[in-house]
Amino acid sequence: MFSGIVEEAGQVIELKKTETGCTFTIQSEKVHKDVKLGDSISNNGCCLTVVSFDLEKGFLTFDLLEETQRATNLKQLEQGSLINLERSLAVGDRIGGHFVSGHVDGTGEIVKWERSGSDYILEVEVPDGDERYLVPKGAIAIDGVSLTVGEVNDRTFSVWIIPHTYEVTAMHQRKAGDLVNLEYDMLAKYVEKLLSSK
């Protein structure tokens, strides 16, 4: 479980194909410091398991299965890509964002990404049918970043990004046309399930 408060943007330094997908290694400045084998770390909002690490160099390596590649924007990784990183919550941690499971629901496409004064506006189009999860002032995780939904227009929604979030996450590397990982509010999905079972 995560809070959607990204700790840093790590950089991909190596990608290797495997029979079931690939492995990739990132270099971090913070999240590797207390890591243990098998720890869960959010990578662009996708919960992945640490399969090896090098504390001295700040390297973390993850397996990426074909299914995870298909369902997320991690299929677009290349050397030099930035990835939003967050360690899983510990009991007693403050939750600055909202509960984020790290189970990506799908990808959306950035249709607008521009500056507005000192802030930024990000507009994303969701897959057909997913607009039912979009509620103004509701919570959403974009590439693992906990954000508040602003305006909703059919299949598109906008969020405001403050300069701090823009600078410390991989958001500043994104552009119109890019895919972003989306995780909708868990509460909305439970309510939908309960109502559909009646």
Contact map, one row per residue, 1 for C-alpha under 8 A:
111000000000000000000000000000000000000000000000000000000000000000000000000000000000000110000000001111000000000000000000000000000000000000000000000000000000000000000000000000000000000000000000000000
111110000000000000000000000000000000000001000000000000000000000000000000000000000000011110000000011111000000000000000000000000000000000000000000000000000000000000000000000000000000000000000000000000
111110000000000000000000000000000000000000000000000000000000000000000000000000000000000010000011111100000000000000000000000000000000000000000000010000000000000000000000000000000000000000000000000000
011111000000000000000000000000000000000000001000000000000000000000000000000000000000010000000001111100000000000000000000000000000000000000001001111000000000000000000000000000000000000000000000000000
011111100000000000000000000000000000000000000000000000000000000000000000000000000000010000000001100000000000000000000000000000000000000000000001110000000000000000000000000000000000000000000000000000
000111111000000000000000000000000000000000000000000000000000000000000000000000000001110000000000000000000000000000000000000000000000000000000001100000000000000000000001100000000000000000000000000000
000011111000000000000000000001100000000000000000000000000000000000000000000000000001111000000000000000000000000000000000000000000000000000000000000000000000000000000001100000000000000000000000000000
000001111100000000000000000111100000000000000000000000000000000000000000000000000001110000000000000000000000000000000000000000000000000000000000000000000000000000000001100000000000000000000000000000
000001111110000000000000000100000000000000000000000000000000000000000000000000000111100000000000000000000000000000000000000000000000000000000000000000000000000000000001110000000000000000000000000000
000000011111000000000000011110000000000000000000000000000000000000000000000000000111100000000000000000000000000000000000000000000000000000000000000000000000000000000000000000000000000000000000000000
000000001111100000000000011100000000000000000000000000000000000000000000000000111110000000000000000000000000000000000000000000000000000000000000000000000000000000000000000000000000000000000000000000
000000000111111000000001111000000000000000000000000000000000000000000000000011111110000000000000000000000000000000000000000000000000000000000000000000000000000000000000000000000000000000000000000000
000000000011111000000001111000000000000000000000000000000000000000000000000000110000000000000000000000000000000000000000000000000000000000000000000000000000000000000000000000000000000000000000000000
000000000001111100000001110000000000000000000000000000000000000000000000000000100000000000000000000000000000000000000000000000000000000000000000000000000000000000000000000000000000000000000000000000
000000000001111110000111100000000000000000000000000000000000000000000000000001100000000000000000000000000000000000000000000000000000000000000000000000000000000000000000000000000000000000000000000000
000000000000011111000111000000000000000000000000000000000000000000000000000000000000000000000000000000000000000000000000000000000000000000000000000000000000000000000000000000000000000000000000000000
000000000000001111101110000000000000000000000000000000000000000000000000000000000000000000000000000000000000000000000000000000000000000000000000000000000000000000000000000000000000000000000000000000
000000000000000111111110000000000000000000000000000000000000000000000000000000000000000000000000000000000000000000000000000000000000000000000000000000000000000000000000000000000000000000000000000000
000000000000000011111100000000000000000000000000000000000000000000000000000000000000000000000000000000000000000000000000000000000000000000000000000000000000000000000000000000000000000000000000000000
000000000000000001111100000000000000000000000000000000000000000011000000000000000000000000000000000000000000000000000000000000000000000000000000000000000000000000000000000000000000000000000000000000
000000000000000011111110000000000000000000000000000000000000001111001000000000000000000000000000000000000000000000000000000000000000000000000000000000000000000000000000000000000000000000000000000000
000000000000001111111111000000000000000000000000000000000000001111000000000000000000000000000000000000000000000000000000000000000000000000000000000000000000000000000000000000000000000000000000000000
000000000000001111001111100000000000000000000000000000000000111100000000000000000000000000000000000000000000000000000000000000000000000000000000000000000000000000000000000000000000000000000000000000
000000000001111100000111110000000000000000000000000000000000111100000000000000000000000000000000000000000000000000000000000000000000000000000000000000000000000000000000000000000000000000000000000000
000000000001111000000011111000000000000000000000000000000011110000000000000000000000000000000000000000000000000000000000000000000000000000000000000000000000000000000000000000000000000000000000000000
000000000111110000000001111100000000000000000000000000000011100000000000000000000000000000000000000000000000000000000000000000000000000000000000000000000000000000000000000000000000000000000000000000
000000000111100000000000111110000000000000000000000000001111000000000000000000000000000000000000000000000000000000000000000000000000000000000000000000000000000000000000000000000000000000000000000000
000000011110000000000000011111110000000000000000000000000111000000000000000000000000000000000000000000000000000000000000000000000000000000000000000000000000000000000000000000000000000000000000000000
000000010100000000000000001111111000000000000000000000000100000000000000000000000000000000000000000000000000000000000000000000000000000000000000000000000000000000000000000000000000000000000000000000
000000110000000000000000000111111000000000000000000000000000000000000000000000000000000000000000000000000000000000000000000000000000000000000000000000000000000000000000000000000000000000000000000000
000000110000000000000000000111111110000000000000000000000000000000000000000000000000111000000000000000000000000000000000000000000000000000000000000000000000000000000000000000000000000000000000000000
000000000000000000000000000111111110000000000000000010100111000000000000000000000000000000000000000000000000000000000000000000000000000000000000000000000000000000000000000000000000000000000000000000
000000000000000000000000000011111110000000000000000000100100000000000000000000000000000000000000000000000000000000000000000000000000000000000000000000000000000000000000000000000000000000000000000000
000000000000000000000000000000111111000000000000000000000000000000000000000000000000000000000000000000000000000000000000000000000000000000000000000000000000000000000000000000000000000000000000000000
000000000000000000000000000000111111101000000000000000000000000000000000000000000000000000000000000000000000000000000000000000000000000000000000000000000000000000000000000000000000000000000000000000
000000000000000000000000000000000111111000000000010000000000000000000000000000000000000000000000000000000000000000000000000000000000000000000000000000000000000000000000000000000000000000000000000000
000000000000000000000000000000000011111000000000011110000000000000000000000000000000000000000000000000000000000000000000000000000000000000000000000000000000000000000000000000000000000000000000000000
000000000000000000000000000000000001111100000000111000000000000000000000000000000000000000000000000000000000000000000000000000000000000000000000000000000000000000000000000000000000000000000000000000
000000000000000000000000000000000011111110000000110000000000000000000000000000000000000000000000000000000000000000000000000000000000000000000000000000000000000000000000000000000000000000000000000000
000000000000000000000000000000000000011111000011110000000000000000000000000000000000001100000000000000000000000000000000000000000000000000000000000000000000000000000000000000000000000000000000000000
000000000000000000000000000000000000001111100111110000000000000000000000000000000000111100000000000000000000000000000000000000000000000000000000000000000000000000000000000000000000000000000000000000
010000000000000000000000000000000000000111111111000000000000000000000000000000000001111100000000000001000000000000000000000000000000000000000001000000000000000000000000000000000000000000000000000000
000000000000000000000000000000000000000011111111000000000000000000000000000000000011110000000000000000000000000000000000000000000000000000000011000000000000000000000000000000000000000000000000000000
000000000000000000000000000000000000000001111100000000000000000000000000010000000011100000000000000000000000000000000000000000000000000000000111100000000000000000000000000000000000100000000000000000
000100000000000000000000000000000000000001111110000000000000000000000000000000000001100000000000000001110000000000000000000000000000000000001111100000000000000000000000000000000000111000000000000000
000000000000000000000000000000000000000011111111000000000000000000000001000000000000000000000000000001110000000000000000000000000000000000000011000000000000000000000000000000000000100000000000000000
000000000000000000000000000000000000000111101111100000000000000000000000000000000000000000000000000011100000000000000000000000000000000000000000000000000000000000000000000000000000000000000000000000
000000000000000000000000000000000000000111100111110000000000011100000000000000000000000000000000000000000000000000000000000000000000000000000000000000000000000000000000000000000000000000000000000000
000000000000000000000000000000000000011110000011111000000000011000000000000000000000000000000000000000000000000000000000000000000000000000000000000000000000000000000000000000000000000000000000000000
000000000000000000000000000000000001111110000001111110000001111000000000000000000000000000000000000000000000000000000000000000000000000000000000000000000000000000000000000000000000000000000000000000
000000000000000000000000000000000000110000000000111110000001111000000000000000000000000000000000000000000000000000000000000000000000000000000000000000000000000000000000000000000000000000000000000000
000000000000000000000000000000000000100000000000011111000001110000000000000000000000000000000000000000000000000000000000000000000000000000000000000000000000000000000000000000000000000000000000000000
000000000000000000000000000000010000100000000000011111100111100000000000000000000000000000000000000000000000000000000000000000000000000000000000000000000000000000000000000000000000000000000000000000
000000000000000000000000000000000000000000000000000111111111000000000000000000000000000000000000000000000000000000000000000000000000000000000000000000000000000000000000000000000000000000000000000000
000000000000000000000000000000011000000000000000000011111110000000000000000000000000000000000000000000000000000000000000000000000000000000000000000000000000000000000000000000000000000000000000000000
000000000000000000000000000000000000000000000000000001111110000000000000000000000000000000000000000000000000000000000000000000000000000000000000000000000000000000000000000000000000000000000000000000
000000000000000000000000001000000000000000000000000001111110000000000000000000000000000000000000000000000000000000000000000000000000000000000000000000000000000000000000000000000000000000000000000000
000000000000000000000000001110011000000000000000000011111111000000000000000000000000000000000000000000000000000000000000000000000000000000000000000000000000000000000000000000000000000000000000000000
000000000000000000000000111100010000000000000000000011111111100000000000000000000000000000000000000000000000000000000000000000000000000000000000000000000000000000000000000000000000000000000000000000
000000000000000000000000111100010000000000000000011111000111110000000000000000000000000000000000000000000000000000000000000000000000000000000000000000000000000000000000000000000000000000000000000000
000000000000000000000011110000000000000000000000011110000011111000000000000000000000000000000000000000000000000000000000000000000000000000000000000000000000000000000000000000000000000000000000000000
000000000000000000000011100000000000000000000001111100000001111100000000000000000000000000000000000000000000000000000000000000000000000000000000000000000000000000000000000000000000000000000000000000
000000000000000000001111000000000000000000000001111000000000111110000000000000000000000000000000000000000000000000000000000000000000000000000000000000000000000000000000000000000000000000000000000000
000000000000000000001111000000000000000000000001000000000000011111011000000000000000000000000000000000000000000000000000000000000000000000000000000000000000000000000000000000000000000000000000000000
000000000000000000011100000000000000000000000000000000000000001111111000000000000000000000000000000000000000000000000000000000000000000000000000000000000000000000000000000000000000000000000000000000
000000000000000000011100000000000000000000000000000000000000000111111100000000000000000000000000000000000000000000000000000000000000000000000000000000000000000000000000000000000000000000000000000000
000000000000000000000000000000000000000000000000000000000000000011111110000000000000000000000000000000000000000000000000000000000000000000000000000000000000000000000000000000000000000000000000000000
000000000000000000000000000000000000000000000000000000000000000111111111010000000000000000000000000000000000000000000000000000000000000000000000000000000000000000000000000000000000000000000000000000
000000000000000000001000000000000000000000000000000000000000000111111111111000000000000000000000000000000000000000000000000000000000000000000000000000000000000000000000000000000000000000000000000000
000000000000000000000000000000000000000000000000000000000000000001111111101000000000000000000000000000000000000000000000000000000000000000000000000000000000000000000000000000000000000000000000000000
000000000000000000000000000000000000000000000000000000000000000000111111100000000000000000000000000000011110000000000000000000000000000000000000000000000000000000000000000000000000000000000000000000
000000000000000000000000000000000000000000000100000000000000000000011111111000000000000000000000000000010110000000000000000000000000000000000000000000000000000000000000000000000001100000000000000000
000000000000000000000000000000000000000000000000000000000000000000001111111110000000000000000000000000000010000000000000000000000000000000000000000000000000000000000000000000000011100000000000000000
000000000000000000000000000000000000000000010000000000000000000000011001111110000000000000000000000000000000000000000000000000000000000000000000000000000000000000000000000000000000000000000000000000
000000000000000000000000000000000000000000000000000000000000000000001101111110000000000000000000000000000000000000000000000000000000000000000000000000000000000000000000000000000000000000000000000000
000000000000000000000000000000000000000000000000000000000000000000000000111111000000000000000000000000000000000000000000000000000000000000000000000000000000000000000000000000000000000000000000000000
000000000001000000000000000000000000000000000000000000000000000000000000111111101000000000000000000000000000000000000000000000000000000000000000000000000000000000000000000000000000000000000000000000
000000000001001000000000000000000000000000000000000000000000000000000000000111111000000000000000000000000000000000000000000000000000000000000000000000000000000000000000000000000000000000000000000000
000000000011111000000000000000000000000000000000000000000000000000000000000011111000000000000000000000000000000000000000000000000000000000000000000000000000000000000000000000000000000000000000000000
000000000011100000000000000000000000000000000000000000000000000000000000000001111100000000000000000000000000000000000000000000000000000000000000000000000000000000000000000000000000000000000000000000
000000000011000000000000000000000000000000000000000000000000000000000000000011111110000000000000000000000000000000000000000000000000000000000000000000000000000000000000000000000000000000000000000000
000000001111000000000000000000000000000000000000000000000000000000000000000000011111000000000000000000000000000000000000000000000000000000000000000000000000000000000000010010000000000000000000000000
000000001111000000000000000000000000000000110000000000000000000000000000000000001111100000000000000000000000000000000000000000000000000000000000000000000000000000000000110000000000000000000000000000
000001111100000000000000000000000000000001111000000000000000000000000000000000000111110000000000000000000000000000000000000000000000000000000011100000000000000000000000110000000000000000000000000000
000001111100000000000000000000100000000011111000000000000000000000000000000000000011111000000000000000000000000000000000000000000000000000000001000000000000000000000000000000000000000000000000000000
010111110000000000000000000000100000000011100000000000000000000000000000000000000001111100000000000000000000000000000000000000000000000000000000000000000000000000000000000000000000000000000000000000
010000100000000000000000000000100000000111000000000000000000000000000000000000000000111110000000000000000000000000000000000000000000000000000000000000000000000000000000000000000000000000000000000000
110000000000000000000000000000000000000111000000000000000000000000000000000000000000011111000000000000000000000000000000000000000000000000000000000000000000000000000000000000000000000000000000000000
111000000000000000000000000000000000000000000000000000000000000000000000000000000000001111101000000000000000000000000000000000000000000000000000000000000000000000000000000000000000000000000000000000
000000000000000000000000000000000000000000000000000000000000000000000000000000000000000111111000000000000000000000000000000000000000000000000000000000000000000000000000000000000000000000000000000000
000000000000000000000000000000000000000000000000000000000000000000000000000000000000000011111000000000000000000000000000000000000000000000000000000000000000000000000000000000000000000000000000000000
000000000000000000000000000000000000000000000000000000000000000000000000000000000000000001111100000000000000000000000000000000000000000000000000000000000000000000000000000000000000000000000000000000
000000000000000000000000000000000000000000000000000000000000000000000000000000000000000011111110000000000000000000000000000000000000000000000000000000000000000000000000000000000000000000000000000000
000000000000000000000000000000000000000000000000000000000000000000000000000000000000000000011111000000000000000000000000000000000000000000000000000000000000000000000000000000000000000000000000000000
001000000000000000000000000000000000000000000000000000000000000000000000000000000000000000001111111000000000000000000000000000000000000000000000000000000000000000000000000000000000000000000000000000
001110000000000000000000000000000000000000000000000000000000000000000000000000000000000000000111110000000000000000000000000000000000000000000000000000000000000000000000000000000000000000000000000000
001110000000000000000000000000000000000000000000000000000000000000000000000000000000000000000011111000000000000000000000000000000000000000000000011000000000000000000000000000000000000000000000000000
011100000000000000000000000000000000000000000000000000000000000000000000000000000000000000000011111100000000000000000000000000000000000000100000010000000000000000000000000000000000000000000000000000
111100000000000000000000000000000000000000000000000000000000000000000000000000000000000000000010111110000000000000000000000000000000000000000000000000000000000000000000000000000000000001000000000000
111100000000000000000000000000000000000000000000000000000000000000000000000000000000000000000000011111100000000000000000000000000000000000001001010000000000000000000000000000000000001011000000000000
110000000000000000000000000000000000000000000010000000000000000000000000000000000000000000000000001111100000000000000000000000000000000000000000000000000000000000000000000000000000000000000000000000
110000000000000000000000000000000000000001001110000000000000000000000000000000000000000000000000000111110000000000000000000000000000000000000001000000000000000000000000000000000000001000000000000000
000000000000000000000000000000000000000000001110000000000000000000000000000000000000000000000000000111111000000000000000000000000000000000000000000000000000000000000000000000000000001000000000000000
000000000000000000000000000000000000000000001100000000000000000000000011000000000000000000000000000001111110000000000000000000000000000000000000000000000000000000000000000000000000111000000000000000
000000000000000000000000000000000000000000000000000000000000000000000010000000000000000000000000000000111110000000000000000000000000000000000000000000000000000000000000000000000000111100000000000000
000000000000000000000000000000000000000000000000000000000000000000000011000000000000000000000000000000011111000000000000000000100000000000000000000000000000000000000000000000000000111000000000000000
000000000000000000000000000000000000000000000000000000000000000000000011100000000000000000000000000000011111100000000000000001100000000000000000000000000000000000000000000000000011110000000000000000
000000000000000000000000000000000000000000000000000000000000000000000000000000000000000000000000000000000111110000000000000111100000000000000000000000000000000000000000000000000011110000000000000000
000000000000000000000000000000000000000000000000000000000000000000000000000000000000000000000000000000000011111000000000000111000000000000000000000000000000000000000000000000011111000000000000000000
000000000000000000000000000000000000000000000000000000000000000000000000000000000000000000000000000000000001111110000000011110000000000000000000000000000000000000000000000000111111000000000000000000
000000000000000000000000000000000000000000000000000000000000000000000000000000000000000000000000000000000000111110000000011110000000000000000000000000000000000000000000000000011000000000000000000000
000000000000000000000000000000000000000000000000000000000000000000000000000000000000000000000000000000000000011111000000111100000000000000000000000000000000000000000000000000110000000000000000000000
000000000000000000000000000000000000000000000000000000000000000000000000000000000000000000000000000000000000011111100001111000000000000000000000000000000000000000000000000000110000000000000000000000
000000000000000000000000000000000000000000000000000000000000000000000000000000000000000000000000000000000000000111110001110000000000000000000000000000000000000000000000000000000000000000000000000000
000000000000000000000000000000000000000000000000000000000000000000000000000000000000000000000000000000000000000011111111100000000000000000000000000000000000000000000000000000000000000000000000000000
000000000000000000000000000000000000000000000000000000000000000000000000000000000000000000000000000000000000000001111111100000000000000000000000000000000000000000000000000000000000000000000000000000
000000000000000000000000000000000000000000000000000000000000000000000000000000000000000000000000000000000000000000111111000000000000000000000000000000000000000000000000000000000000000000000000000000
000000000000000000000000000000000000000000000000000000000000000000000000000000000000000000000000000000000000000000111111000000000000000000000000000000000000000001100000000000000000000000000000000000
000000000000000000000000000000000000000000000000000000000000000000000000000000000000000000000000000000000000000000111111100000000000000000000000000000000000000111100000000000000000000000000000000000
000000000000000000000000000000000000000000000000000000000000000000000000000000000000000000000000000000000000000011111111110000000000000000000000000000000000000111100100000000000000000000000000000000
000000000000000000000000000000000000000000000000000000000000000000000000000000000000000000000000000000000000000111110011111000000000000000000000000000000000011110000000000000000000000000000000000000
000000000000000000000000000000000000000000000000000000000000000000000000000000000000000000000000000000000000011111000001111100000000000000000000000000000000011110000000000000000000000000000000000000
000000000000000000000000000000000000000000000000000000000000000000000000000000000000000000000000000000000000011110000000111110000000000000000000000000000001111000000000000000000000000000000000000000
000000000000000000000000000000000000000000000000000000000000000000000000000000000000000000000000000000000001111100000000011111000000000000000000000000000001110000000000000000000000000000000000000000
000000000000000000000000000000000000000000000000000000000000000000000000000000000000000000000000000000000001111000000000001111100000000000000000000000000011100000000000000000000000000000000000000000
000000000000000000000000000000000000000000000000000000000000000000000000000000000000000000000000000000000011100000000000000111110110000000000000000000000011000000000000000000000000000000000000000000
000000000000000000000000000000000000000000000000000000000000000000000000000000000000000000000000000000000111000000000000000011111110000000000000000000000010000000000000000000000000000000000000000000
000000000000000000000000000000000000000000000000000000000000000000000000000000000000000000000000000000000000000000000000000001111110000000000000000000000010000000000000000000000000000000000000000000
000000000000000000000000000000000000000000000000000000000000000000000000000000000000000000000000000000000000000000000000000000111111000000000000000000000000000000000000000000000000000000000000000000
000000000000000000000000000000000000000000000000000000000000000000000000000000000000000000000000000000000000000000000000000001111111110000000000000000000010000000000000000000000000000000000000000000
000000000000000000000000000000000000000000000000000000000000000000000000000000000000000000000000000000000000000000000000000001111111110000000000000000000111000000000000000000000000000000000000000000
000000000000000000000000000000000000000000000000000000000000000000000000000000000000000000000000000000000000000000000000000000001111111000000000000000000000000000000000000000000000000000000000000000
000000000000000000000000000000000000000000000000000000000000000000000000000000000000000000000000000000000000000000000000000000000111111000000000000000000000000000000000000000000000000110011000000000
000000000000000000000000000000000000000000000000000000000000000000000000000000000000000000000000000000000000000000000000000000000111111101000000000010010000100000000000000000000000000100000000000000
000000000000000000000000000000000000000000000000000000000000000000000000000000000000000000000000000000000000000000000000000000000001111111000000000010010000000000000000000000000000000000000000000000
000000000000000000000000000000000000000000000000000000000000000000000000000000000000000000000000000000000000000000000000000000000000011111000000000111110000000000000000000000000000000000000000000000
000000000000000000000000000000000000000000000000000000000000000000000000000000000000000000000000000000000000000000000000000000000000001111100000000111000000000000000000000000000000000000000000000000
000000000000000000000000000000000000000000000000000000000000000000000000000000000000000000000000000000000000000000000000000000000000011111110000000110000000000000000000000000000000000010000000000000
000000000000000000000000000000000000000000000000000000000000000000000000000000000000000000000000010000000000000000000000000000000000000011111000011110000000000000000000000000000000000110000000000000
000000000000000000000000000000000000000000000000000000000000000000000000000000000000000000000000000000000000000000000000000000000000000001111100011110000000000000000000000000000000011110000000000000
000100000000000000000000000000000000000000001000000000000000000000000000000000000000000000000000000100000000000000000000000000000000000000111111111000000000000000000000000000000000111110000000000000
000000000000000000000000000000000000000000011000000000000000000000000000000000000000000000000000000000000000000000000000000000000000000000011111111000000000000000000000000000000001111000000000000000
000000000000000000000000000000000000000000111100000000000000000000000000000000000001000000000000000000000000000000000000000000000000000000001111100000000000000000000000000000000001110000000000000000
000111000000000000000000000000000000000001111100000000000000000000000000000000000001100000000000000101000000000000000000000000000000000000001111110000000000000000000000000000000000111000000000000000
000111000000000000000000000000000000000000011000000000000000000000000000000000000001000000000000000000000000000000000000000000000000000000001111111000000000000000000000000000000000000000000000000000
001110000000000000000000000000000000000000000000000000000000000000000000000000000000000000000000110100000000000000000000000000000000000000111101111100000000000000000000000000000000000000000000000000
000100000000000000000000000000000000000000000000000000000000000000000000000000000000000000000000100000000000000000000000000000000000000000111100111110000000001000000000000000000000000000000000000000
000000000000000000000000000000000000000000000000000000000000000000000000000000000000000000000000000000000000000000000000000000000000000111110000011111000000001100000000000000000000000000000000000000
000000000000000000000000000000000000000000000000000000000000000000000000000000000000000000000000000000000000000000000000000000000000011111110000001111110000111000000000000000000000000000000000000000
000000000000000000000000000000000000000000000000000000000000000000000000000000000000000000000000000000000000000000000000000000000000000110000000000111110000111100000000000000000000000000000000000000
000000000000000000000000000000000000000000000000000000000000000000000000000000000000000000000000000000000000000000000000000000000000000100000000000011111000111000000000000000000000000000000000000000
000000000000000000000000000000000000000000000000000000000000000000000000000000000000000000000000000000000000000000000000000000000000011100000000000011111111110000000000000000000000000000000000000000
000000000000000000000000000000000000000000000000000000000000000000000000000000000000000000000000000000000000000000000000000000000000000000000000000000111111100000000000000000000000000000000000000000
000000000000000000000000000000000000000000000000000000000000000000000000000000000000000000000000000000000000000000000000000000000010000000000000000000011111100000000000000000000000000000000000000000
000000000000000000000000000000000000000000000000000000000000000000000000000000000000000000000000000000000000000000000000000011110110000000000000000000011111100000000000000000000000000000000000000000
000000000000000000000000000000000000000000000000000000000000000000000000000000000000000000000000000000000000000000000000001111000010000000000000000000011111110000000000000000000000000000000000000000
000000000000000000000000000000000000000000000000000000000000000000000000000000000000000000000000000000000000000000000000001110000000010000000000000011111111111000000000000000000000000000000000000000
000000000000000000000000000000000000000000000000000000000000000000000000000000000000000000000000000000000000000000000000111100000000000000000000000011110001111100000000000000000000000000000000000000
000000000000000000000000000000000000000000000000000000000000000000000000000000000000000000000000000000000000000000000000111000000000000000000000001111100000111110000000000000000000000000000000000000
000000000000000000000000000000000000000000000000000000000000000000000000000000000000000000000000000000000000000000000011110000000000000000000000000101000000011111000000000000000000000000000000000000
000000000000000000000000000000000000000000000000000000000000000000000000000000000000000000000000000000000000000000000011110000000000000000000000000000000000001111101100000000000000000000000000000000
000000000000000000000000000000000000000000000000000000000000000000000000000000000000000000000000000000000000000000000111000000000000000000000000000000000000000111111100000000000000000000000000000000
000000000000000000000000000000000000000000000000000000000000000000000000000000000000000000000000000000000000000000000111000000000000000000000000000000000000000011111110000000000000000000000000000000
000000000000000000000000000000000000000000000000000000000000000000000000000000000000000000000000000000000000000000000000000000000000000000000000000000000000000001111111000000000000000000000000000000
000000000000000000000000000000000000000000000000000000000000000000000000000000000000000000000000000000000000000000000000000000000000000000000000000000000000000011111111101000000000000000000000000000
000000000000000000000000000000000000000000000000000000000000000000000000000000000000000000000000000000000000000000000001000000000000000000000000000000000000000011111111111100000000000000000000000000
000000000000000000000000000000000000000000000000000000000000000000000000000000000000000000000000000000000000000000000000000000000000000000000000000000000000000000111111111100000000000000000000000000
000001111000000000000000000000000000000000000000000000000000000000000000000000000000000000000000000000000000000000000000000000000000000000000000000000000000000000011111110000000000000000000000000000
000001111000000000000000000000000000000000000000000000000000000000000000000000000011000000000000000000000000000000000000000000000000000000000000000000000000000000001111111100000000000000000000000000
000000001000000000000000000000000000000000000000000000000000000000000000000000000111000000000000000000000000000000000000000000000000000000000000000000000000000000000111111111000000000000000000000000
000000000000000000000000000000000000000000000000000000000000000000000000000000000000000000000000000000000000000000000000000000000000000000000000000000000000000000001110111111000000000000000000000000
000000000000000000000000000000000000000000000000000000000000000000000000000000000000000000000000000000000000000000000000000000000000000000000000000000000000000000000110111111000000000000000000000000
000000000000000000000000000000000000000000000000000000000000000000000000000000000100000000000000000000000000000000000000000000000000000000000000000000000000000000000000011111100000000000000000000000
000000000000000000000000000000000000000000000000000000000000000000000000000000000000000000000000000000000000000000000000000000000000000000000000000000000000000000000000011111110100000000000000000000
000000000000000000000000000000000000000000000000000000000000000000000000000000000000000000000000000000000000010110000000000000000000000000000000000000000000000000000000000011111100000000000000000000
000000000000000000000000000000000000000000000000000000000000000000000000000000000000000000000000000000000000111110000000000000000000000000000000000000000000000000000000000001111100000000000000000000
000000000000000000000000000000000000000000000000000000000000000000000000000000000000000000000000000000000000111000000000000000000000000000000000000000000000000000000000000000111110000000000000000000
000000000000000000000000000000000000000000000000000000000000000000000000000000000000000000000000000000000000110000000000000000000000000000000000000000000000000000000000000001111111000000000000000000
000000000000000000000000000000000000000000000000000000000000000000000000100000000000000000000000000000000011110000000000000000000000000000000000000000000000000000000000000000001111100000000000000000
000000000000000000000000000000000000000000000000000000000000000000000001100000000000000000000000000000000011110000000000000000000000000000000110000000000000000000000000000000000111110000000000000000
000000000000000000000000000000000000000000011100000000000000000000000001100000000000000000000000000000011111000000000000000000000000000000001111000000000000000000000000000000000011111000000000000000
000000000000000000000000000000000000000000001000000000000000000000000000000000000000000000000000000000011111000000000000000000000000000000011111000000000000000000000000000000000001111100000000000000
000000000000000000000000000000000000000000001000000000000000000000000000000000000000000000000000000101111100000000000000000000000000000000011101000000000000000000000000000000000000111110000000000000
000000000000000000000000000000000000000000000000000000000000000000000000000000000000000000000000000000001000000000000000000000000000110000111000000000000000000000000000000000000000011111011000000000
000000000000000000000000000000000000000000000000000000000000000000000000000000000000000000000000000100000000000000000000000000000000100001111000000000000000000000000000000000000000001111111000000000
000000000000000000000000000000000000000000000000000000000000000000000000000000000000000000000000001100000000000000000000000000000000000000000000000000000000000000000000000000000000000111111100000000
000000000000000000000000000000000000000000000000000000000000000000000000000000000000000000000000000000000000000000000000000000000000000000000000000000000000000000000000000000000000000011111110000000
000000000000000000000000000000000000000000000000000000000000000000000000000000000000000000000000000000000000000000000000000000000000100000000000000000000000000000000000000000000000000111111111000000
000000000000000000000000000000000000000000000000000000000000000000000000000000000000000000000000000000000000000000000000000000000000100000000000000000000000000000000000000000000000000111111111100000
000000000000000000000000000000000000000000000000000000000000000000000000000000000000000000000000000000000000000000000000000000000000000000000000000000000000000000000000000000000000000001111111110000
000000000000000000000000000000000000000000000000000000000000000000000000000000000000000000000000000000000000000000000000000000000000000000000000000000000000000000000000000000000000000000111111111000
000000000000000000000000000000000000000000000000000000000000000000000000000000000000000000000000000000000000000000000000000000000000000000000000000000000000000000000000000000000000000000011111111100
000000000000000000000000000000000000000000000000000000000000000000000000000000000000000000000000000000000000000000000000000000000000000000000000000000000000000000000000000000000000000000001111111110
000000000000000000000000000000000000000000000000000000000000000000000000000000000000000000000000000000000000000000000000000000000000000000000000000000000000000000000000000000000000000000000111111111
000000000000000000000000000000000000000000000000000000000000000000000000000000000000000000000000000000000000000000000000000000000000000000000000000000000000000000000000000000000000000000000011111111
000000000000000000000000000000000000000000000000000000000000000000000000000000000000000000000000000000000000000000000000000000000000000000000000000000000000000000000000000000000000000000000001111111
000000000000000000000000000000000000000000000000000000000000000000000000000000000000000000000000000000000000000000000000000000000000000000000000000000000000000000000000000000000000000000000000111111
000000000000000000000000000000000000000000000000000000000000000000000000000000000000000000000000000000000000000000000000000000000000000000000000000000000000000000000000000000000000000000000000011111
